[in-house]
Amino acid sequence: MTATSQKLNIGVVGLGRMGQRHALNVLYRVPRASLHSVCSVNPDEIKWAREHLAIEGVRIFGEFLEMVRSPGLDAVIIASPTELHVQHTFAAISEGLHVLCEKPVTTDMSLFRRLFEALEKKPSVKVMIGFVRRFDEEYRAATRKIHEGAIGDPVIVRSQGAEKLDTSGFTTNYLRNSGGIFVDTVVHDIDLTLSFLGENVRPKSLWAAGLNTHHHYLAEVRDVDNAVGVVEFWDGKIAYYYHSRTTAHGYDNCTEIIGTEGKISINLVPHVNRVQVSNASGLLQDATPGWIDRYSEAFVTELEQFTDAILDGNELPLRLQSAYRGLEIALCLQESLRTGCKIDFNEDGRRKMIVGNLIPKGPTNKNVVAHGNYAYRMTDFGLSLEERIRSYQASVVADPKYSGFDTQMLRVLEYVGAHAETTTTMFRFEVADFMCNKDGVLHGGAASTMKVVFQIVRDS
């Protein structure tokens, strides 16, 4: 983009319902932006683009790298399938393009951290994750009131997002692959909490619970269609979240912020307009059918502010660090839902993580360091198994007090990591009937029974 550019030339990758909406908004509703190009590998989406966008001179690509390397492009909106978000974001950054990415950019916190590293090498590039509710006029007004001190110090946030029950094949497939109710939906409420209470609030502990009332197949992926989560922060403030995918009346998104001197309420009674019918059945008012209708104008505002920040050289309206913190909390709530465990954090807001606190149980002898059955249970977010093993290995090397049994168990860790299957963020590895001699070599068979338990306990 040149200094004399009057418009931001934007490309859109992914032309599903979100990509189509973004493309049309850029084309017709954001005066300072121009729809330069679109990209999809889906034949139906390409057909839609040819029917609706080609007539406006928009270039259509079937290959993402070809689009991001095309002349004149300044920024990309990433609305591709979730599993491609981070790959497309890295590719855009490497080409020096600004990015607006639909959430989540990734659910792997180690990859998220690599985004910060990539941006350090491209300081002129700006990346924003799309949390559209921040750009809704009602929530913007509420945030202004909070920052003006209208309710004193905000201390409790209660936020709800409830979607109308949809049993279509599209929704079934989407929910199976959404990443979980907290990561997919409640993360928006978490993001709003950060805007209300301040992005530097530090979680102290959290827990979650839920159940399935209609989408019972979600149990197969350890998810639910109704969930509650509570987050306690170190300054004493509390956030309470409820989300449902099974309401009968429509999209019901409401929020309350309780302060020391008052309360702010947003959309406590959901409504699509201000028309109210009074008859023998009572007072009747239509609810908004879905979230995409509820926030239709917010999507435009989001694009306008993203465009203005880049063209005017200002900070983005939503910092990447805030998206990182919100995703951390969402992943922990999802884990708590799946494990039933409360999760604690240190005073600096970082989660209490892992080292090997090894507790051998059962008989051993001087020739065999450990043998029999091993159960290794690890709950954590943000680090891949390989990173966890490296972290453990580094602690063994760095600390001379680790010796003998601990060192041998590192070998067991490596063996388990190489052979076990993993699921989501909850890891349970079981390896049976082998023994580990002092040389660290694993052998099949076991002379007697033994169990090793790994405890999660590190303050760091």
C-alpha positions as CSV (number, residue, x, y, z in Angstrom):
1,M,0.0,0.0,0.0
2,T,1.4,3.4,-1.0
3,A,1.2,6.5,1.1
4,T,-1.2,8.0,-1.5
5,S,-3.6,5.1,-1.4
6,Q,-7.2,6.3,-0.9
7,K,-8.6,2.8,-0.2
8,L,-7.4,-0.3,1.5
9,N,-7.3,-3.2,-1.1
10,I,-8.6,-6.2,0.7
11,G,-8.8,-9.9,-0.2
12,V,-11.0,-12.5,1.4
13,V,-10.1,-16.2,1.8
14,G,-13.0,-18.5,2.4
15,L,-16.5,-17.8,1.0
16,G,-18.8,-19.5,3.4
17,R,-21.4,-17.5,5.3
18,M,-18.9,-15.3,7.0
19,G,-16.6,-14.9,4.0
20,Q,-19.6,-13.9,1.8
21,R,-20.7,-11.4,4.4
22,H,-17.3,-9.9,4.7
23,A,-16.9,-9.7,0.9
24,L,-20.2,-7.9,0.4
25,N,-19.5,-5.5,3.3
26,V,-16.1,-4.6,1.9
27,L,-17.6,-4.2,-1.6
28,Y,-20.6,-2.1,-0.7
29,R,-20.5,-0.8,2.9
30,V,-17.0,0.2,3.8
31,P,-16.2,3.4,1.9
32,R,-12.4,3.4,2.5
33,A,-12.0,-0.3,1.5
34,S,-12.0,-2.0,-1.9
35,L,-12.6,-5.7,-2.6
36,H,-9.4,-6.6,-4.5
37,S,-9.9,-10.4,-4.6
38,V,-11.4,-13.5,-3.1
39,C,-10.2,-17.0,-2.8
40,S,-11.7,-20.5,-2.2
41,V,-11.1,-24.1,-3.1
42,N,-14.8,-24.9,-2.8
43,P,-16.5,-25.1,-6.2
44,D,-19.8,-23.8,-4.9
45,E,-18.1,-20.8,-3.3
46,I,-16.3,-20.1,-6.5
47,K,-19.6,-20.3,-8.4
48,W,-21.1,-17.8,-5.9
49,A,-18.1,-15.4,-6.4
50,R,-18.5,-15.5,-10.2
51,E,-22.2,-14.8,-9.9
52,H,-22.0,-12.0,-7.3
53,L,-18.5,-10.5,-7.4
54,A,-16.9,-10.9,-10.8
55,I,-19.3,-8.3,-12.3
56,E,-17.7,-5.8,-9.9
57,G,-14.2,-6.6,-11.2
58,V,-13.2,-8.7,-8.2
59,R,-10.4,-11.2,-9.0
60,I,-11.2,-14.8,-8.1
61,F,-8.5,-17.2,-7.0
62,G,-8.5,-20.9,-6.3
63,E,-5.0,-20.8,-4.6
64,F,-4.4,-18.7,-1.5
65,L,-0.7,-18.1,-2.1
66,E,-1.5,-16.9,-5.6
67,M,-3.9,-14.4,-4.2
68,V,-1.6,-13.0,-1.4
69,R,1.2,-12.6,-3.9
70,S,-1.0,-10.7,-6.4
71,P,-0.1,-7.0,-7.1
72,G,-1.9,-4.3,-5.3
73,L,-3.2,-6.3,-2.3
74,D,-2.9,-4.6,1.1
75,A,-4.8,-6.8,3.6
76,V,-6.6,-10.1,3.9
77,I,-9.7,-11.2,5.8
78,I,-9.3,-14.8,6.8
79,A,-12.7,-16.7,6.9
80,S,-11.4,-20.0,5.7
81,P,-12.1,-23.3,7.7
82,T,-10.8,-22.9,11.3
83,E,-8.0,-25.4,10.9
84,L,-6.5,-23.2,8.1
85,H,-6.6,-19.9,10.0
86,V,-3.1,-19.9,11.4
87,Q,-1.5,-21.2,8.2
88,H,-3.2,-18.4,6.2
89,T,-2.3,-15.8,8.8
90,F,1.4,-16.8,8.7
91,A,1.4,-16.7,4.9
92,A,-0.2,-13.3,4.8
93,I,2.3,-11.9,7.4
94,S,5.2,-13.2,5.4
95,E,3.9,-11.3,2.4
96,G,3.7,-8.1,4.4
97,L,-0.1,-8.1,4.4
98,H,-2.4,-6.9,7.2
99,V,-4.8,-9.5,8.6
100,L,-8.3,-9.6,10.0
101,C,-8.8,-13.2,11.0
102,E,-12.0,-14.8,12.2
103,K,-11.6,-16.4,15.6
104,P,-9.9,-18.5,16.6
105,V,-6.7,-17.9,14.8
106,T,-5.5,-21.1,16.4
107,T,-6.2,-23.2,19.5
108,D,-2.6,-24.1,19.9
109,M,-1.1,-21.5,22.2
110,S,2.5,-22.3,21.1
111,L,1.5,-21.4,17.5
112,F,-0.2,-18.2,18.8
113,R,3.1,-17.3,20.5
114,R,4.9,-17.8,17.2
115,L,2.5,-15.2,15.6
116,F,4.0,-12.6,18.0
117,E,7.5,-13.7,16.9
118,A,6.5,-13.4,13.2
119,L,5.1,-9.9,13.8
120,E,8.4,-8.8,15.5
121,K,10.1,-9.5,12.1
122,K,7.3,-7.5,10.2
123,P,6.7,-4.5,12.5
124,S,4.6,-2.7,9.9
125,V,2.1,-5.5,9.7
126,K,-1.1,-5.4,11.8
127,V,-3.1,-8.4,12.8
128,M,-6.6,-8.4,14.4
129,I,-8.8,-11.3,15.5
130,G,-12.5,-10.7,14.8
131,F,-14.4,-10.4,18.1
132,V,-17.4,-8.7,16.5
133,R,-19.4,-8.1,19.7
134,R,-16.8,-5.4,20.7
135,F,-18.0,-3.4,17.7
136,D,-21.8,-3.6,18.5
137,E,-23.1,-0.2,19.4
138,E,-24.8,-1.4,22.6
139,Y,-21.7,-3.0,23.9
140,R,-19.6,-0.1,22.9
141,A,-21.9,2.2,24.8
142,A,-21.8,0.0,27.8
143,T,-18.0,-0.1,27.7
144,R,-17.9,3.7,27.5
145,K,-20.2,4.0,30.5
146,I,-17.9,1.7,32.5
147,H,-14.8,3.6,31.6
148,E,-16.6,6.9,32.5
149,G,-17.2,5.5,36.0
150,A,-21.0,5.3,35.7
151,I,-21.3,2.2,38.0
152,G,-18.1,2.8,40.0
153,D,-15.7,-0.1,39.9
154,P,-17.0,-3.1,37.9
155,V,-16.8,-6.2,40.0
156,I,-19.0,-8.9,38.5
157,V,-19.8,-9.8,34.8
158,R,-22.7,-12.1,34.0
159,S,-22.9,-12.8,30.3
160,Q,-25.1,-15.2,28.3
161,G,-25.2,-16.4,24.7
162,A,-28.0,-18.7,23.8
163,E,-28.6,-19.9,20.3
164,K,-31.8,-21.3,18.8
165,L,-31.9,-25.1,18.5
166,D,-30.8,-26.2,15.1
167,T,-30.6,-29.9,14.2
168,S,-29.6,-29.4,10.6
169,G,-26.7,-31.4,9.1
170,F,-24.7,-28.2,8.7
171,T,-25.0,-27.4,12.4
172,T,-24.3,-31.0,13.4
173,N,-21.1,-31.1,11.5
174,Y,-20.1,-27.6,12.7
175,L,-20.6,-28.4,16.3
176,R,-18.6,-31.6,16.1
177,N,-15.6,-29.7,14.8
178,S,-16.1,-26.4,16.7
179,G,-13.4,-26.9,19.3
180,G,-15.9,-26.9,22.1
181,I,-18.6,-24.6,23.4
182,F,-16.2,-22.3,25.4
183,V,-13.6,-22.0,22.6
184,D,-16.3,-21.5,19.9
185,T,-18.8,-19.2,21.6
186,V,-18.1,-18.2,25.2
187,V,-14.7,-16.8,24.1
188,H,-16.8,-13.8,22.9
189,D,-18.1,-13.2,26.4
190,I,-14.6,-13.6,27.8
191,D,-13.4,-11.0,25.3
192,L,-16.1,-8.6,26.5
193,T,-15.1,-9.2,30.1
194,L,-11.6,-8.1,29.2
195,S,-13.0,-4.9,27.7
196,F,-15.1,-4.2,30.8
197,L,-12.6,-5.1,33.5
198,G,-9.4,-4.3,31.7
199,E,-7.2,-6.4,29.5
200,N,-4.7,-6.8,32.3
201,V,-7.0,-8.7,34.8
202,R,-5.3,-11.9,36.0
203,P,-7.4,-15.1,36.5
204,K,-6.9,-16.8,39.8
205,S,-9.1,-19.8,39.3
206,L,-11.9,-21.2,37.1
207,W,-14.2,-24.1,36.7
208,A,-16.9,-25.2,34.3
209,A,-19.7,-27.7,34.0
210,G,-22.3,-28.6,31.4
211,L,-24.8,-31.1,30.0
212,N,-26.4,-32.2,26.7
213,T,-30.1,-31.8,26.3
214,H,-30.5,-32.2,22.5
215,H,-27.2,-32.6,20.8
216,H,-26.3,-35.8,22.5
217,Y,-23.7,-36.8,19.9
218,L,-21.5,-34.0,21.3
219,A,-20.6,-36.4,24.1
220,E,-18.5,-38.3,21.5
221,V,-16.2,-35.2,21.3
222,R,-16.5,-34.4,25.0
223,D,-18.6,-31.3,24.5
224,V,-22.0,-30.1,25.6
225,D,-24.9,-28.0,24.3
226,N,-25.4,-26.1,27.6
227,A,-22.5,-24.9,29.7
228,V,-21.7,-22.7,32.7
229,G,-18.3,-21.3,33.5
230,V,-17.0,-19.2,36.4
231,V,-13.7,-17.2,36.5
232,E,-12.3,-15.6,39.6
233,F,-9.7,-12.9,39.1
234,W,-6.8,-12.0,41.5
235,D,-8.4,-8.6,42.2
236,G,-11.5,-10.3,43.6
237,K,-13.7,-9.7,40.5
238,I,-15.8,-12.5,39.1
239,A,-17.1,-13.5,35.6
240,Y,-20.0,-15.9,35.2
241,Y,-20.8,-17.3,31.7
242,Y,-23.8,-19.3,30.4
243,H,-24.2,-20.6,26.9
244,S,-26.8,-22.7,25.3
245,R,-27.3,-24.1,21.8
246,T,-30.8,-25.2,22.4
247,T,-33.2,-22.2,23.0
248,A,-36.7,-22.4,21.6
249,H,-37.3,-18.6,21.1
250,G,-34.2,-17.4,19.2
251,Y,-30.9,-15.9,19.8
252,D,-30.8,-14.7,23.4
253,N,-27.6,-12.7,24.2
254,C,-27.6,-10.6,27.3
255,T,-25.0,-9.2,29.7
256,E,-24.9,-7.5,33.1
257,I,-22.0,-5.7,34.6
258,I,-22.4,-5.1,38.4
259,G,-20.3,-2.3,39.8
260,T,-19.7,-0.8,43.3
261,E,-22.2,2.0,42.5
262,G,-24.6,0.6,40.0
263,K,-25.3,-1.9,37.2
264,I,-25.4,-1.9,33.4
265,S,-27.7,-4.3,31.6
266,I,-27.5,-5.1,27.9
267,N,-30.4,-6.8,26.0
268,L,-31.9,-8.5,29.0
269,V,-35.1,-9.0,26.9
270,P,-34.1,-10.2,23.4
271,H,-36.0,-8.5,20.6
272,V,-35.6,-8.1,16.8
273,N,-37.3,-4.7,16.8
274,R,-39.4,-2.5,19.1
275,V,-42.8,-3.9,17.9
276,Q,-44.8,-5.4,20.8
277,V,-48.2,-7.2,20.4
278,S,-50.6,-7.2,23.3
279,N,-53.4,-9.7,23.2
280,A,-55.1,-12.5,25.1
281,S,-51.8,-14.4,25.2
282,G,-50.0,-11.5,26.9
283,L,-47.3,-9.2,25.7
284,L,-45.5,-10.7,22.7
285,Q,-42.3,-9.6,21.0
286,D,-40.2,-11.4,18.3
287,A,-36.7,-12.4,19.2
288,T,-33.7,-12.1,16.9
289,P,-33.4,-15.4,15.0
290,G,-29.6,-15.7,15.1
291,W,-26.3,-14.1,16.0
292,I,-25.4,-13.2,12.4
293,D,-28.6,-11.0,12.2
294,R,-28.0,-9.6,15.7
295,Y,-24.6,-8.3,14.8
296,S,-25.0,-7.5,11.2
297,E,-24.1,-3.8,11.7
298,A,-21.2,-4.7,14.1
299,F,-19.5,-6.6,11.2
300,V,-19.5,-3.4,9.2
301,T,-18.2,-1.3,12.1
302,E,-15.4,-3.9,12.7
303,L,-14.3,-3.6,9.1
304,E,-14.5,0.2,9.1
305,Q,-12.3,0.4,12.2
306,F,-9.8,-2.1,10.9
307,T,-9.5,-0.2,7.7
308,D,-9.2,3.2,9.3
309,A,-6.5,2.0,11.7
310,I,-4.4,0.8,8.8
311,L,-4.9,3.7,6.5
312,D,-4.4,6.3,9.3
313,G,-1.5,4.5,10.9
314,N,-3.3,4.1,14.2
315,E,-3.4,1.2,16.7
316,L,-6.0,-1.5,16.0
317,P,-9.1,-1.4,18.1
318,L,-8.5,-4.9,19.4
319,R,-5.0,-5.9,20.5
320,L,-3.7,-9.3,19.6
321,Q,-2.5,-9.7,23.2
322,S,-6.1,-9.5,24.4
323,A,-7.2,-12.2,22.0
324,Y,-4.3,-14.4,23.3
325,R,-5.5,-13.9,26.9
326,G,-9.1,-14.6,26.1
327,L,-8.2,-17.8,24.3
328,E,-6.1,-19.0,27.2
329,I,-9.1,-18.6,29.5
330,A,-11.5,-20.3,27.0
331,L,-9.2,-23.3,26.6
332,C,-8.9,-23.7,30.4
333,L,-12.7,-23.5,30.8
334,Q,-13.1,-26.1,28.0
335,E,-10.6,-28.3,29.8
336,S,-12.3,-27.9,33.2
337,L,-15.6,-28.9,31.5
338,R,-14.0,-32.1,30.2
339,T,-12.0,-33.1,33.3
340,G,-14.3,-31.8,36.1
341,C,-11.2,-30.1,37.6
342,K,-10.8,-26.6,38.9
343,I,-7.9,-24.8,37.3
344,D,-5.6,-22.4,39.3
345,F,-3.3,-19.7,38.2
346,N,-0.3,-17.9,39.8
347,E,-0.5,-14.2,40.8
348,D,1.0,-13.2,37.5
349,G,-2.0,-14.8,35.8
350,R,0.0,-17.7,34.4
351,R,-1.4,-21.2,34.9
352,K,0.2,-23.6,37.3
353,M,1.9,-26.0,35.0
354,I,3.8,-29.3,35.0
355,V,7.0,-30.9,36.1
356,G,7.4,-34.5,36.9
357,N,6.5,-35.0,40.5
358,L,7.0,-38.8,40.5
359,I,5.5,-41.0,43.1
360,P,6.5,-44.7,42.6
361,K,4.1,-47.3,44.0
362,G,4.7,-51.0,44.2
363,P,7.6,-53.3,44.5
364,T,11.0,-52.7,42.7
365,N,14.4,-54.3,42.9
366,K,18.0,-53.0,42.5
367,N,18.3,-54.1,38.9
368,V,15.1,-52.7,37.6
369,V,14.4,-49.0,37.9
370,A,10.7,-49.4,37.2
371,H,8.5,-51.9,35.6
372,G,4.9,-53.0,35.1
373,N,2.0,-50.6,34.3
374,Y,2.4,-46.9,33.9
375,A,-0.4,-44.4,33.8
376,Y,0.5,-40.8,32.8
377,R,-2.2,-38.2,33.1
378,M,-1.5,-34.6,32.1
379,T,-3.8,-31.7,31.9
380,D,-2.6,-28.6,30.3
381,F,-3.2,-26.1,27.5
382,G,-0.9,-24.3,25.2
383,L,1.9,-26.7,24.8
384,S,2.1,-29.7,22.5
385,L,3.1,-33.0,23.9
386,E,6.6,-32.7,22.4
387,E,7.1,-29.3,24.0
388,R,6.0,-30.7,27.4
389,I,8.6,-33.5,27.1
390,R,11.3,-31.0,26.1
391,S,10.3,-28.8,29.1
392,Y,10.6,-31.8,31.4
393,Q,13.9,-32.8,29.9
394,A,15.2,-29.3,30.3
395,S,14.3,-29.3,34.0
396,V,16.1,-32.6,34.5
397,V,19.2,-31.3,32.8
398,A,19.1,-28.0,34.6
399,D,18.5,-29.3,38.1
400,P,21.1,-31.7,39.6
401,K,18.6,-33.0,42.2
402,Y,17.0,-34.9,39.4
403,S,18.7,-38.2,39.1
404,G,18.2,-41.9,39.0
405,F,14.5,-42.7,38.9
406,D,13.5,-39.3,37.5
407,T,16.0,-39.5,34.7
408,Q,14.8,-42.9,33.8
409,M,11.2,-41.8,33.8
410,L,12.2,-39.1,31.3
411,R,12.9,-42.0,28.9
412,V,9.5,-43.5,29.8
413,L,8.0,-40.1,29.0
414,E,9.6,-40.0,25.6
415,Y,8.4,-43.6,24.9
416,V,4.9,-42.8,25.9
417,G,4.9,-39.6,23.9
418,A,6.0,-41.4,20.8
419,H,3.4,-44.2,21.1
420,A,0.3,-42.9,22.8
421,E,-2.8,-41.4,21.2
422,T,-3.8,-37.9,22.3
423,T,-7.3,-36.3,22.4
424,T,-8.0,-32.6,22.6
425,T,-6.3,-30.9,25.6
426,M,-6.8,-33.7,28.0
427,F,-4.0,-36.3,27.7
428,R,-4.1,-39.7,29.2
429,F,-1.4,-42.2,28.2
430,E,-1.2,-45.8,29.3
431,V,1.6,-48.1,28.5
432,A,1.5,-51.6,30.0
433,D,3.8,-54.6,30.4
434,F,7.3,-53.2,29.9
435,M,10.2,-52.4,32.2
436,C,12.9,-49.8,32.1
437,N,16.4,-50.9,33.1
438,K,19.0,-48.5,34.5
439,D,20.4,-47.9,31.0
440,G,17.1,-46.4,30.1
441,V,16.3,-49.2,27.6
442,L,12.7,-50.3,27.5
443,H,12.0,-54.0,27.5
444,G,8.7,-55.9,27.0
445,G,7.2,-57.9,29.8
446,A,6.9,-57.3,33.5
447,A,7.8,-59.3,36.6
448,S,5.5,-57.6,39.0
449,T,3.0,-54.7,39.2
450,M,3.9,-51.1,39.6
451,K,2.3,-47.8,38.9
452,V,3.8,-44.3,38.4
453,V,1.6,-41.3,38.9
454,F,2.6,-37.9,37.5
455,Q,1.2,-35.0,39.6
456,I,0.6,-31.5,38.1
457,V,2.2,-29.0,40.4
458,R,4.5,-26.3,39.1
459,D,4.3,-22.6,39.9
460,S,5.7,-20.9,36.8
